[in-house]
Amino acid sequence: MRSLIWLSLGLAVGALAYRAAQQLRDEPRSGGLNRAANRLADSTAHFAEDVRRAMAAREAELRNALGIEA
């Protein structure tokens, strides 16, 4: 029963993703699928950079609080 639920969920997500890709492909005025993929890649890179920066700051705070020299 559980696998049927996951299969249904996967099919629904796949159908939604396919429909969204088709809509992006059919919209020439907004740049289409390539521009959307580039925006996604850029936003992912910025998010990863922000996470690394926050991790380094938090690590510095923890090291300072524990009295550990870097």
C-alpha positions in Angstrom: 0.0 0.0 0.0 2.8 2.4 0.9 4.6 1.8 -2.4 1.4 2.6 -4.3 1.2 5.9 -2.5 4.8 6.7 -3.4 4.2 5.6 -7.0 1.2 7.9 -7.3 3.1 10.8 -5.7 6.0 10.3 -8.1 3.6 10.2 -11.1 1.9 13.4 -10.0 5.2 15.2 -9.5 6.5 14.0 -12.8 3.4 15.1 -14.6 3.6 18.5 -13.0 7.2 18.9 -13.9 6.6 17.8 -17.5 3.7 20.3 -17.8 5.9 23.1 -16.4 8.7 22.3 -18.8 6.3 22.3 -21.7 4.9 25.7 -20.7 8.4 27.2 -20.4 9.4 25.8 -23.7 6.3 27.4 -25.4 7.0 30.8 -24.0 9.5 32.5 -26.3 9.0 36.0 -24.7 10.3 35.0 -21.3 13.4 33.2 -22.5 12.1 29.7 -22.4 13.7 26.7 -20.7 17.3 27.6 -21.1 16.9 31.0 -19.3 14.9 29.3 -16.5 17.7 26.7 -16.2 20.3 29.4 -16.0 18.4 31.3 -13.4 18.0 28.1 -11.3 21.7 27.4 -11.6 22.6 31.0 -10.6 20.2 31.0 -7.6 21.6 27.6 -6.5 25.2 28.9 -6.7 24.3 32.0 -4.7 22.5 29.9 -2.1 25.5 27.6 -1.8 27.8 30.6 -1.4 25.5 32.0 1.3 25.5 28.7 3.2 29.3 28.4 3.0 29.7 32.0 4.3 27.2 31.4 7.2 29.0 28.1 8.1 32.3 29.8 8.2 30.9 32.6 10.4 29.2 30.2 12.8 32.4 28.0 13.0 34.4 31.1 13.9 31.8 32.0 16.6 32.0 28.5 18.0 35.8 28.4 18.0 35.8 31.8 19.7 33.3 30.7 22.3 35.3 27.5 23.0 38.7 29.3 23.0 40.1 27.3 20.1 42.6 29.0 17.9 42.0 28.6 14.2 
